[in-house]
Amino acid sequence: MRTYSAKPGEVPRNWWVVDAEGKNLGRLASEIADVLRGKNKPQYTPHVDTGDFVVVVNAEKIAVTGKKMTDKVYRRHSGYPGGLKSETLGHMLERRPTEVLRKAVKGMLPKNRLAARQLNKLKIYAGPKHPHAAQKPEELPWQQ
């Protein structure tokens, strides 16, 4: 028996569309991360990008439970003394709703160069419209 290892050129890429309206942030992000990595395919290989493209619409209408809107804080540092910037989830959803889901999915991908390529296949839009109609994206099976 030989172990099968997928080659990057022979992996078919599908386009999926996900409606984030009313979906929990963490649960949706974990499902999207699995599709981006290719874990939903039988030819999944950890060191090869076997994932699909994911288009997320209505990112501004994502749901969170509990007091996360006020208690969850995103922090970044400029590198200068006193350069720590903090922003709550509620404020971030108002200002940049697509970035909330992108950060959640990025945290669920591996921390390597392969994850950067997988994250490039994620397209997030705040409203219901997206410019990827030519790729004919289908709705993910677990969404139906």
N, C-alpha and C positions, 0 to 999 in steps of 0.2 A: 504494500500500500504506500502511495505517495501522498503527502500532504498538499492540498490545493492552496495556492497563493494567487490572489487576483492581481492582474497587471493593470496599471492605470488606464491604458488605452482600450481595454476590452470591457470595461464596466459601463453598462447603459445608464445614462443620467435621465431621471424623470423630473418633472416640475410639479410641485404640489402647492396648493393654495390653502391657507388656514385662516379662518375667521376668528379673531381673538375676542370678539364681543362676549362679555360675560364669563370668560374662561379665567381660572385661577392662574396667576403669574408663574408660580413655580412648577405647577403640573404641566402647563403648556410649554414652558421652557425646556423641561426634561424630555418631553416627546419630540420637540423640534431638534434638540441636540442629538437624539438617537437617529433621526432621519438624516441629519447633516453628516453624521459619522458613517452611516450606512449599516447600522446595526439591525435594521428592519429587513435586510436582504440576506439570502442564504450564502452569498459569496463574500460576506464581511471578512475583511482582513485588517487587523489593527494598525499595521504600519503603512497601509495604502488608503488613499482617499477614495472610498467606494460610495460616498453619500450622494444624495440628491439635492436639487435646488428647492428651497422653501420660500414661498411668498406669503407674508403675513399682512392681512388687512385689518382695519379697525383696531390698531394698537392702542389708541387713546381710550378705548372702552374696556380695557382689561380690568379684571377684578382682583382684589386682594382681601384677605380675611383679617379680622381683629383690628388692632390700632396701628397697622403698618403704615398707613398714610402719614401719620405724624411721628411715629417712633423709628421707622427705618430711615437711616441716614446714609447718603452716598458721600464719600470723602475723596478729595484729590489734593495733591500737594504740588506747588509750583517749583519747589526746590530751593526757594529763598526762605530766610528766617521769617516766621509769621505767615507763611504762605499756605496754610491749611484752609481749604474751602470746604464747607459742608452744605448739603442740600437734602431736604426731606423727599421722600417718595412722592408725596402729594404735589410739591412744588415742581419736581422733575417731570411728573406726568403732565402738568400744565405747560411747561416750557418745551420739553423735548420728549414726547411720549414714545418715540421709537427707540430712544437710547435706553429706556428702562428695560425693555425686552431684550435688546442686544447685550446689555451687561449681564442679565440673568442667564442667557444662553451661553455667553462666553465663559462664565464661571463654571458651567457644566461640561465644557470641552476640555480635553487634555491640555496641559501647559507646554506646548511645543510648536514647532514650525508648521506641522500638519494642521493644527487647530486654526491657524491664521488662514490657511487656504480653505478650510471647511467653513469658517465664518464668512468668507467672501461669497459663499453660495446662499447666504441668508439675505433676503430682501424684505424690509419692513416698511409699511406705510401706515400713517396715522388714520387716514380715511378709508372709505370702501373701494376706492379706485386704485388700480395699479397698471403700469405700462407693459406688462408681460403677457398680454393676450395672444401674441404671435407664437409663444412657446406652448400654448394650449395647456395651462396647468390644470390638474385635476384636484378634486377635494380629497384630503387624506382619508383613508378608509375608516380610521377610528373616530373621525369627526361626524360621520353620517348617522 
